[in-house]
């Protein structure tokens, strides 16, 4: 066997190795997904409430989210509604929300949402415990759906360096009629402080696992400013 025949015999093998190394997606049908699973985000929101009576408030709010891995503003929303309190432990909040989401592709997705939240809050020693049950009817260009969300929150006052603060943690799970399963879990840890008699602020870290949305697995930091007027 001569050297020339050995060269030609091994050329196909060398070609296959190079093709696998340089173009694995083309050979095995795997293309790079333009929508990654993970993102780091910054959330900011504002909520203002005005008493209409002893047990009734009108409220409105707004929120923005910035995707650092995406490099642009990805979510905007405005909300308006009412809060009706029964005794000291039950609050009902019917509200309307309009939002616009911005995906990696640059497509804008507007959404109109009608929602009703029922929150039960009870004190336990120095803790304030609350359980919010939220039903949403979502109207989007790709169809209508309803969604159920349940959030359990623990909050308690603390004093750090002579500053009166509160620390809190909450966990929220999501069920959607579109995917017909529980598909998202969102957890937050943070602290709040009252800046004046009518203004308070919360800052928090948030983590999300989502097996349906893209990106769905999130880490982020956020701030919520609340006021009464």
Secondary structure, DSSP 8 states (H G I E B T S, - for coil): --HHHHHHHHHHHHHHHHHHHH-HHHHHT----SS-SEEEEEEEEEEEEEESSSSEEEEEEEEEEEETTTTEEEEEEEEEEEEEEETTTEEEEEEEEEEEEE-TT--EEEEEEEEEEEEEEEEETTEEEEEEEEEEEEEETTEEEEEEEEEEEEEEEEEETTEEEEEEEEEEEEEETTTTEEEEEEEEEEEEEE-SSSEEEEEEEEEEEESSSSS-EEEEEEEEEEEE-
